[in-house]
């Protein structure tokens, strides 16, 4: 029978040898964006422990990969660069900038519009990163409102 600390150490060594991420800050590019778009803390923790070669399979099991693949190539390319334009799909916004800091829904008749607010740090250690709270910027920030109707971005405006 092996000692619990030995199993923990062995697991950590295997994971580091397979390039598993110990925290979301160690994820880069699309891996970070996929992580941010997972639905719950348990899935996020499992994603961090998943070796890079197996992440696509993991994302397929959570339907995130299918949502990504369903986007037109131009939207995937723009989201990879962190860009978003009106006419893009809502999921492209989440992949470009991460989950919104806030969402408000307004209904007028049969129309429902979601207003997502994204916070982008414009100075400090997290410059150009999107965060969940203004206090996370440690500097200045922009709030960007994205209006979405029927799953399509209809308007993007900087609020401040």
Secondary structure, 3 states (H helix, E strand, C coil): CCCHHHHHHHHHHHHHHCCCCCCHHHCCHHHHHHHHCCCCHHHHHHHHHCCHHHHHHHHHHCCHHHHHHHCCHHHHHHHHCCCCCCCCEHHHHHHHHCCCCEEEEEEECCEEEEEEEEEEECCCCCCCCEECCHHHHCCCEEEEEEEEECCEEEEEEECC
